[in-house]
Amino acid sequence: MKKTIAMSDNCIDVYYKLDRYYLTGNSIDFAFNYKDLGGDVTEMTILGNDVFAKALEERLKERDIPLRVLKRVDRPTGMATMDLVDGDKKHLHFDGNAMEEIDLTESDLEFVKQFDIVYSERWTKVWRYIKGLKQPGQIWIYDFSKRMEEEKNDIILPYLDYAFFSYEKNDEYIREFMIKTTKKGAKVVVAMLGEEGSLAYDGKEWYKQEAEHVTVINTVGAGDSFIAAFAYGVSLGEDISQCMLRGKNRATEIVQQFNPYK
């Protein structure tokens, strides 16, 4: 089984109108979903000074997910103030708090080199390291979310095996963007399109996966769970279409519940 690492954000989503919260962050959602599907995953993140940091340590331990602590800082866990409108998540406010101090030491970078699959997102600031970090044969997966045109993207793309973006629909813009992105070096580009499913391009062929229409409780975690299931398919040696189907199936399950993982 391929060894996977997820890095490096964690926070809490707070729905104060509903009196609910959960531990989250792109890398946390990825790790929890990936592990639940049967994958071998290690979490690498920063920890704050509050009960939520302690709770995260406990949850990872309960799920048998090893934790590499970048450092412990005397700041609260990151927090997103959320709302829910007809099942669609709304970000009202965000405080990065401890996440603002995420930084990878030389020891952390050496630790990452031992894994077969690396999942990352923007808080890791991987554009600073990736050129000297990616190992031969290592598979890199990066979630750009809706950050389509940032200059730092061009530094990261040549080293990526799978680049994920979030967009609203299958239109001319996204297809042209995906073609341009593969030309910048990403081997496979995947656009997660919400109700319109997902679209992938490998520089030669297009792949389309329709969404399954179900009653949506909360859209939060749809993208993270899709990527986790897709990555798990990659770890099994499945092709792009098979991985997209895995992603669709997992995301369909997740949007029918409140939390972004099971």
C-alpha positions as CSV (number, residue, x, y, z in Angstrom):
1,M,0.0,0.0,0.0
2,K,1.3,3.4,-0.9
3,K,2.2,5.8,1.9
4,T,0.5,9.1,1.8
5,I,1.0,12.4,3.6
6,A,-1.6,15.2,4.0
7,M,-0.3,18.7,4.8
8,S,-0.8,21.1,6.5
9,D,-3.9,23.2,7.5
10,N,-6.3,22.6,10.3
11,C,-9.1,24.8,11.8
12,I,-12.6,24.6,13.1
13,D,-15.8,25.6,11.3
14,V,-18.3,27.3,13.6
15,Y,-21.9,27.6,12.8
16,Y,-22.9,29.9,15.7
17,K,-26.5,30.2,14.5
18,L,-26.8,26.4,14.6
19,D,-24.7,26.0,17.7
20,R,-22.5,23.4,15.9
21,Y,-18.8,23.1,15.0
22,Y,-16.4,20.5,13.7
23,L,-12.6,20.0,13.3
24,T,-11.6,20.6,9.7
25,G,-9.2,22.1,7.2
26,N,-8.5,20.8,3.7
27,S,-5.7,18.4,4.8
28,I,-7.8,17.2,7.8
29,D,-10.8,16.4,5.7
30,F,-8.5,14.7,3.1
31,A,-6.8,12.6,5.8
32,F,-10.0,11.5,7.5
33,N,-11.7,10.6,4.2
34,Y,-8.6,8.8,2.8
35,K,-8.2,6.8,6.0
36,D,-11.9,5.8,6.1
37,L,-11.6,4.5,2.5
38,G,-8.8,2.2,3.5
39,G,-5.7,4.3,2.7
40,D,-2.4,4.7,4.6
41,V,-2.1,8.4,5.5
42,T,-0.1,10.6,7.9
43,E,-1.2,14.1,8.8
44,M,1.4,16.9,9.1
45,T,0.1,20.1,10.7
46,I,0.6,22.8,13.2
47,L,-1.1,22.9,16.6
48,G,-2.4,25.8,18.6
49,N,-2.8,26.3,22.3
50,D,-6.5,25.5,22.9
51,V,-8.9,22.6,23.4
52,F,-9.4,22.2,19.7
53,A,-5.7,21.4,19.1
54,K,-6.0,18.8,21.8
55,A,-9.2,17.4,20.3
56,L,-7.5,17.2,16.9
57,E,-4.7,15.1,18.4
58,E,-7.2,12.8,20.0
59,R,-9.3,12.4,16.8
60,L,-6.3,11.5,14.7
61,K,-5.2,9.0,17.3
62,E,-8.7,7.5,17.5
63,R,-8.6,7.0,13.7
64,D,-5.1,5.6,13.7
65,I,-3.7,8.4,11.7
66,P,0.0,9.3,12.6
67,L,0.6,13.0,13.3
68,R,3.7,14.9,12.5
69,V,3.6,18.2,14.4
70,L,5.3,21.0,12.6
71,K,5.3,23.0,15.8
72,R,3.1,24.1,18.7
73,V,2.3,27.8,18.9
74,D,0.8,30.0,21.6
75,R,-2.1,31.0,19.4
76,P,-5.7,29.6,19.0
77,T,-6.6,27.1,16.3
78,G,-7.8,28.7,13.1
79,M,-11.5,29.4,12.9
80,A,-14.0,29.9,10.1
81,T,-17.4,31.5,11.0
82,M,-19.9,29.6,8.8
83,D,-23.5,29.8,7.7
84,L,-25.7,27.3,5.8
85,V,-28.2,28.5,3.2
86,D,-30.3,25.7,1.6
87,G,-27.5,23.3,2.1
88,D,-24.8,25.5,0.6
89,K,-21.9,26.5,2.9
90,K,-21.2,30.2,3.3
91,H,-17.9,31.5,4.8
92,L,-18.7,34.6,6.8
93,H,-15.3,35.3,8.4
94,F,-11.9,33.6,8.9
95,D,-9.1,33.9,11.4
96,G,-6.0,32.0,10.5
97,N,-4.5,32.2,14.0
98,A,-2.1,29.3,14.4
99,M,-2.2,28.4,10.7
100,E,-0.5,31.7,9.9
101,E,2.7,30.2,11.4
102,I,2.9,27.1,9.3
103,D,6.5,26.6,8.2
104,L,8.4,23.5,7.2
105,T,11.9,23.0,8.6
106,E,14.6,21.0,6.9
107,S,13.7,18.0,9.1
108,D,10.0,18.3,8.0
109,L,11.1,18.4,4.3
110,E,13.2,15.3,4.7
111,F,10.2,13.6,6.4
112,V,8.0,14.4,3.4
113,K,10.5,12.8,1.0
114,Q,9.7,9.3,2.3
115,F,6.1,9.2,1.2
116,D,4.7,7.9,-2.1
117,I,1.9,10.4,-2.4
118,V,1.9,14.0,-1.2
119,Y,-1.3,16.0,-0.7
120,S,-0.9,19.7,-0.2
121,E,-2.8,23.0,-0.2
122,R,-2.0,26.7,0.0
123,W,-1.3,27.1,3.7
124,T,1.8,24.9,3.4
125,K,3.4,27.5,1.1
126,V,4.8,24.7,-0.9
127,W,5.9,26.9,-3.8
128,R,8.9,27.7,-1.6
129,Y,10.0,24.1,-1.4
130,I,8.6,21.9,-4.2
131,K,11.5,22.2,-6.7
132,G,13.9,20.6,-4.3
133,L,11.3,18.5,-2.4
134,K,9.6,16.3,-5.0
135,Q,11.3,12.9,-5.3
136,P,11.5,10.7,-8.4
137,G,8.4,8.6,-8.7
138,Q,6.6,10.6,-5.9
139,I,3.0,11.6,-6.8
140,W,2.0,15.1,-5.9
141,I,-1.6,16.2,-5.5
142,Y,-2.5,19.9,-4.9
143,D,-5.8,21.6,-4.2
144,F,-5.9,25.1,-5.6
145,S,-9.6,25.5,-4.7
146,K,-10.9,28.6,-6.5
147,R,-7.5,30.2,-6.8
148,M,-7.3,29.9,-10.6
149,E,-4.8,32.6,-11.7
150,E,-2.4,33.3,-8.9
151,E,1.2,33.9,-9.9
152,K,2.6,31.3,-7.4
153,N,0.6,28.6,-9.2
154,D,3.0,28.7,-12.1
155,I,5.9,27.8,-9.7
156,I,4.0,24.7,-8.4
157,L,2.4,23.3,-11.6
158,P,5.5,21.8,-13.3
159,Y,5.9,19.4,-10.3
160,L,2.3,18.3,-10.0
161,D,0.8,15.0,-11.1
162,Y,-2.7,16.0,-10.2
163,A,-3.9,19.7,-9.9
164,F,-7.4,20.2,-8.6
165,F,-9.5,23.4,-9.0
166,S,-13.0,24.3,-8.0
167,Y,-15.3,26.0,-10.5
168,E,-19.0,26.4,-11.2
169,K,-19.7,25.0,-14.6
170,N,-18.4,23.2,-17.7
171,D,-17.8,26.1,-20.0
172,E,-15.3,27.4,-22.5
173,Y,-13.3,29.3,-19.9
174,I,-12.6,26.2,-17.7
175,R,-11.6,24.0,-20.7
176,E,-9.2,26.7,-22.0
177,F,-7.9,27.1,-18.5
178,M,-7.3,23.4,-18.1
179,I,-5.5,23.1,-21.4
180,K,-3.3,26.1,-20.4
181,T,-2.6,24.5,-17.0
182,T,-1.4,21.2,-18.5
183,K,0.9,23.2,-20.8
184,K,2.4,24.7,-17.6
185,G,3.4,21.3,-16.5
186,A,0.6,19.6,-14.5
187,K,0.1,16.1,-15.8
188,V,-3.6,15.9,-15.0
189,V,-5.9,18.8,-14.2
190,V,-9.2,18.2,-12.5
191,A,-12.0,20.7,-12.2
192,M,-14.7,20.0,-9.6
193,L,-17.9,21.6,-10.9
194,G,-20.4,21.1,-8.1
195,E,-23.8,20.1,-9.6
196,E,-22.2,19.6,-13.0
197,G,-19.9,16.9,-11.7
198,S,-16.2,16.9,-12.6
199,L,-14.0,17.3,-15.6
200,A,-10.4,16.1,-16.1
201,Y,-7.8,16.7,-18.8
202,D,-4.4,14.9,-19.2
203,G,-3.0,16.9,-22.1
204,K,-4.6,14.6,-24.7
205,E,-8.0,13.4,-23.6
206,W,-11.0,14.8,-21.7
207,Y,-12.8,12.8,-19.0
208,K,-16.3,13.8,-17.7
209,Q,-18.0,12.5,-14.6
210,E,-21.6,13.5,-14.0
211,A,-22.8,14.4,-10.5
212,E,-25.4,12.3,-8.7
213,H,-28.3,14.5,-7.7
214,V,-29.3,13.9,-4.1
215,T,-30.7,15.9,-1.2
216,V,-27.8,18.1,0.0
217,I,-27.4,18.7,3.8
218,N,-24.1,20.6,3.6
219,T,-21.8,21.2,0.6
220,V,-18.7,21.6,2.9
221,G,-16.2,18.9,2.3
222,A,-17.4,17.9,-1.1
223,G,-14.2,18.9,-2.8
224,D,-11.9,17.5,-0.1
225,S,-13.7,14.2,0.0
226,F,-13.6,14.0,-3.8
227,I,-9.9,14.6,-3.9
228,A,-9.3,12.0,-1.1
229,A,-11.2,9.3,-2.9
230,F,-9.6,10.2,-6.2
231,A,-6.2,10.0,-4.5
232,Y,-7.1,6.6,-3.0
233,G,-7.9,5.4,-6.5
234,V,-4.5,6.7,-7.6
235,S,-2.8,4.7,-4.8
236,L,-4.5,1.5,-6.1
237,G,-3.3,2.2,-9.7
238,E,-6.7,3.0,-11.1
239,D,-7.1,5.1,-14.2
240,I,-8.5,8.7,-14.3
241,S,-12.1,7.6,-15.0
242,Q,-12.1,5.1,-12.2
243,C,-10.6,7.7,-9.8
244,M,-13.3,10.3,-10.8
245,L,-16.0,7.8,-10.1
246,R,-14.6,7.1,-6.7
247,G,-14.5,10.9,-6.1
248,K,-18.1,11.3,-7.1
249,N,-19.3,8.5,-5.0
250,R,-17.5,9.8,-1.9
251,A,-18.5,13.4,-2.4
252,T,-22.1,12.3,-2.9
253,E,-22.1,10.6,0.5
254,I,-20.5,13.6,2.3
255,V,-22.9,16.3,1.0
256,Q,-25.8,14.3,2.5
257,Q,-24.5,14.8,6.0
258,F,-23.4,17.9,8.0
259,N,-19.7,17.1,8.7
260,P,-17.1,16.9,5.9
261,Y,-16.0,13.4,6.7
262,K,-17.5,10.2,8.3
